[in-house]
Amino acid sequence: MFPNRNSFYTYSGLTAALSAYPEFANTGSDTVKRQEAAAFLANVSHETGGLVHVVEQNTGNYPHYCDASQPYGCPAGQAAYYGRGPIQLSWNFNYKAAGDALGIDLLNNPYLVEQDAAVAWKTALWYWNTQTGPGTMTPHNAMVTGAGFGETIRSINGSLECNGGNPDQVQSRINSYQSFVQILGTTPGDNLSC
C-alpha cells in the first residue's frame, strides 16, 4: 500500500492508536468498514505523499498556524503548530483539542506528533472520528452514513479543495481512494467528489 513509507509510520503505531477509536472501520457492513478504511488510507496517503512526510513540507506556512485569539495562545511558539502526522494536524486549537481528547499535552508539546508514531496515528484518528473541519460531518460519519468519500475531503481540506477550489487535488484523493478500495476488495460507493 505504501511502498515508500517513512519508517516512522509503523503498523504497530496504527494498531496502538486504534483502541482510542474502536468504531473506526468497525461500523456497519463489511463493505462500509472496508470503504472507511480505504477512505482513511487515501486521505492519509494524499496528506503525507504516501506516508513519506511526517511534517508539512512548506516551512513558510509554519508561522501561520498560531491563532493568537485563543485564550491559551501558542505556548510552544508562533511557528510550532504546523502540519504533522497522517492527517497533517495543524493549528494551535487543533493541537489543544486533540491533546485534551487524548489525554496528552499537545498544546505545550506539539512535537510529540512527529516523535511518537502512536500519538501521530491517534491524532489522525481523533480528527477522522470527531472533527468536521470545514465540512458538515466527521469523515467517519461521511463513510458510515453513505454521504460518501467526497464528504471526507470536504471535512479535511474542503475549504481549499472543494467546490472547484482545487479539482486536481480532489481528483488525486479520489484516485487514491479508488486504488485502496480495489486493494481492500470492495466498491467505492457513491458521491466520490466534493
SEDREN-956580 format. One line per field, with one value per residue (C-alpha): residue number from 0; residue in three letters; y, x, z. Coordinates in Angstrom, 2 decimals, decimal comma, always signed. Each point is the difference from the previous one (the first is absolute). Layout:
N
n: c(NUM; ...)
res: c(ALA; ...)
yy: c(Y; ...)
xx: c(X; ...)
zz: c(Z; ...)
END
This chain:
194
n: c(0; 1; 2; 3; 4; 5; 6; 7; 8; 9; 10; 11; 12; 13; 14; 15; 16; 17; 18; 19; 20; 21; 22; 23; 24; 25; 26; 27; 28; 29; 30; 31; 32; 33; 34; 35; 36; 37; 38; 39; 40; 41; 42; 43; 44; 45; 46; 47; 48; 49; 50; 51; 52; 53; 54; 55; 56; 57; 58; 59; 60; 61; 62; 63; 64; 65; 66; 67; 68; 69; 70; 71; 72; 73; 74; 75; 76; 77; 78; 79; 80; 81; 82; 83; 84; 85; 86; 87; 88; 89; 90; 91; 92; 93; 94; 95; 96; 97; 98; 99; 100; 101; 102; 103; 104; 105; 106; 107; 108; 109; 110; 111; 112; 113; 114; 115; 116; 117; 118; 119; 120; 121; 122; 123; 124; 125; 126; 127; 128; 129; 130; 131; 132; 133; 134; 135; 136; 137; 138; 139; 140; 141; 142; 143; 144; 145; 146; 147; 148; 149; 150; 151; 152; 153; 154; 155; 156; 157; 158; 159; 160; 161; 162; 163; 164; 165; 166; 167; 168; 169; 170; 171; 172; 173; 174; 175; 176; 177; 178; 179; 180; 181; 182; 183; 184; 185; 186; 187; 188; 189; 190; 191; 192; 193)
res: c(MET; PHE; PRO; ASN; ARG; ASN; SER; PHE; TYR; THR; TYR; SER; GLY; LEU; THR; ALA; ALA; LEU; SER; ALA; TYR; PRO; GLU; PHE; ALA; ASN; THR; GLY; SER; ASP; THR; VAL; LYS; ARG; GLN; GLU; ALA; ALA; ALA; PHE; LEU; ALA; ASN; VAL; SER; HIS; GLU; THR; GLY; GLY; LEU; VAL; HIS; VAL; VAL; GLU; GLN; ASN; THR; GLY; ASN; TYR; PRO; HIS; TYR; CYS; ASP; ALA; SER; GLN; PRO; TYR; GLY; CYS; PRO; ALA; GLY; GLN; ALA; ALA; TYR; TYR; GLY; ARG; GLY; PRO; ILE; GLN; LEU; SER; TRP; ASN; PHE; ASN; TYR; LYS; ALA; ALA; GLY; ASP; ALA; LEU; GLY; ILE; ASP; LEU; LEU; ASN; ASN; PRO; TYR; LEU; VAL; GLU; GLN; ASP; ALA; ALA; VAL; ALA; TRP; LYS; THR; ALA; LEU; TRP; TYR; TRP; ASN; THR; GLN; THR; GLY; PRO; GLY; THR; MET; THR; PRO; HIS; ASN; ALA; MET; VAL; THR; GLY; ALA; GLY; PHE; GLY; GLU; THR; ILE; ARG; SER; ILE; ASN; GLY; SER; LEU; GLU; CYS; ASN; GLY; GLY; ASN; PRO; ASP; GLN; VAL; GLN; SER; ARG; ILE; ASN; SER; TYR; GLN; SER; PHE; VAL; GLN; ILE; LEU; GLY; THR; THR; PRO; GLY; ASP; ASN; LEU; SER; CYS)
yy: c(+0,00; +2,40; -1,19; +3,13; +0,30; +1,90; -2,44; +2,39; -1,15; -3,43; -2,49; -0,50; +3,76; -0,21; -3,03; +1,63; +3,03; -2,00; -0,72; +3,71; -0,17; -3,55; +1,07; +0,87; -2,45; -2,09; +1,49; -1,30; -2,73; -1,53; +2,19; +3,17; -1,03; -0,55; +3,22; +1,94; -1,58; +0,80; +3,59; +0,54; -1,51; +2,04; +3,29; -0,92; -0,93; +3,31; +2,06; -1,65; -0,82; -3,72; -0,04; +1,59; +3,37; +0,23; +3,82; +2,61; +0,67; +3,72; +1,53; +3,43; -0,92; -0,86; +3,46; +0,21; -2,73; +1,95; +1,43; +2,53; +0,81; -3,31; +0,61; -2,52; +1,56; -1,87; -1,04; -2,17; +2,97; +1,89; -2,52; -3,24; -1,09; -1,01; -3,10; -3,31; -3,64; -2,00; +2,70; +2,85; +1,40; +3,78; +3,09; +0,54; -0,55; -3,43; -1,00; +1,12; -1,82; -3,19; +0,02; +0,54; -2,85; -2,35; +0,99; +1,29; +3,58; +0,74; +3,74; +0,30; -2,83; -0,27; -1,69; -3,27; -0,42; -0,25; -1,98; -2,77; -2,07; -1,04; +3,65; +0,95; -2,71; +0,92; +3,63; -1,18; -2,28; +2,76; +2,35; -2,69; -1,08; +3,26; +3,06; +1,49; +2,49; +2,15; -2,65; -0,80; -3,46; -2,02; -2,10; -3,09; +1,03; +0,82; -3,58; -1,83; +2,01; -0,34; +3,71; -1,22; +0,53; +3,55; +1,07; -1,30; +2,35; +2,87; -0,69; -0,17; +2,71; +0,98; +3,72; -0,12; -2,83; -0,47; +1,89; +0,52; +1,31; -2,51; -2,73; -1,63; -0,60; -1,39; -2,33; -1,15; -0,97; -1,78; -1,93; -1,08; -1,05; -2,07; -1,71; -0,85; -1,20; -2,50; -1,13; -0,54; -1,83; +2,21; +2,58; +3,79; +0,87; +3,29; +3,67; -0,22; +3,70; +3,20)
xx: c(+0,00; +2,81; +3,17; +2,00; -1,34; +2,07; +1,03; -1,60; -3,45; -0,07; -2,83; +0,44; -0,48; -3,27; -1,26; +0,93; -2,07; -3,07; -1,05; -0,74; -2,68; -1,42; -2,83; +2,50; -0,33; -2,15; -3,46; -2,58; +0,27; +3,27; -0,25; -0,36; +2,86; +2,30; -1,13; +0,78; +3,44; +0,65; -1,22; +2,24; +3,02; -0,63; -0,17; +3,02; +1,91; -0,90; +0,89; +3,40; +1,13; -0,59; +0,99; +3,34; -0,29; -0,42; -0,05; -1,38; +2,53; -0,66; +1,84; -1,17; -3,45; +1,20; -0,52; -3,58; -1,49; -0,06; -3,45; +1,03; -3,65; -0,28; +0,18; +2,85; +2,03; +2,94; +2,20; +2,28; +0,75; -1,49; +1,26; -0,52; -3,45; +0,75; -1,42; +1,18; -0,98; -2,25; -2,71; +2,52; -1,55; +0,51; -1,03; +0,38; -3,73; +0,15; +3,07; -1,77; -3,25; +1,76; +2,24; -2,95; -1,94; +2,98; +1,31; +3,30; +1,30; +0,39; -0,52; +3,27; +1,75; -1,33; +3,28; -1,30; -2,03; +3,21; +1,92; -2,44; -1,71; -2,90; -0,67; +0,13; -2,51; -2,21; -0,21; -0,99; -2,69; -1,14; -0,50; -1,63; -2,46; -0,82; +0,63; -2,07; +2,67; -1,40; -2,65; -3,32; +0,85; +2,97; +1,76; -1,05; -3,66; +0,36; +1,01; -2,37; -3,09; +0,58; +0,69; +3,08; +3,70; -0,48; -1,21; +3,20; +1,93; -2,29; +0,61; +3,78; +0,84; -3,25; +0,37; +3,06; -0,89; -3,76; -2,52; +2,61; +2,68; +2,62; -1,46; +3,40; +0,45; -3,53; +0,64; +3,27; -1,88; -2,70; +2,60; +1,69; -3,33; -0,87; +3,38; -0,45; -3,56; +1,37; +2,77; -2,56; -2,39; -3,05; -1,87; +0,41; -3,64; -1,57; +0,90; +3,74; +0,57; -0,73)
zz: c(+0,00; +0,85; -1,76; +0,92; +3,54; +2,54; +2,74; +2,54; -1,13; +1,59; -0,12; +3,74; +0,47; -1,92; +1,89; +3,33; -1,01; -1,07; +3,57; +0,48; -2,74; -0,18; -2,32; -2,75; -2,92; +2,33; -0,63; -2,47; -2,60; -1,16; -3,10; +2,08; +2,29; -2,98; -1,66; +3,17; +0,27; -3,67; +0,44; +3,02; -1,73; -3,15; +1,88; +2,12; -3,14; -1,62; +3,07; +0,47; -3,53; +0,57; +3,70; -0,92; +1,76; +3,75; +0,01; -2,37; -2,71; -0,56; +2,96; -1,12; +1,30; +3,50; +1,61; -1,35; +2,21; +3,25; +0,72; +2,64; +0,75; +1,88; +3,78; +0,36; -2,83; -1,49; +2,93; -2,16; -2,28; -2,92; -2,57; +2,01; -1,22; -3,59; -1,62; +1,44; -0,20; -2,30; -0,31; +0,38; +3,18; +0,09; +1,98; +3,74; +0,62; -1,65; +2,01; +3,19; -0,83; -1,14; +3,06; +2,33; -1,61; +0,09; +3,43; -1,43; +0,34; -3,71; +0,46; +1,91; -1,84; -3,57; -0,95; +1,47; -3,20; -2,03; +2,63; +1,04; -2,69; +2,26; +0,90; -3,68; -0,95; +2,98; -1,16; -3,47; +1,40; +2,37; -2,95; -2,16; +2,68; +1,79; -2,19; -2,79; -1,06; -2,78; -0,73; +1,64; +1,36; +1,16; -2,63; +2,01; -0,21; -3,69; -0,68; +2,36; -0,98; -3,74; -0,56; -1,82; -0,49; -1,31; +3,42; +1,61; -2,29; +0,99; +3,70; -0,36; -2,53; -1,65; +0,50; -2,28; -2,37; -0,36; -2,13; -2,72; +2,39; -1,13; -2,21; -0,60; +3,73; +0,29; -2,95; +1,57; +3,17; -2,03; -2,01; +3,20; +1,52; -3,06; +0,23; +3,70; -0,60; -2,54; +2,37; +2,78; -2,33; +0,10; -2,07; +0,29; +0,56; -1,09; +0,38; -0,57; -0,59; +1,85)
END
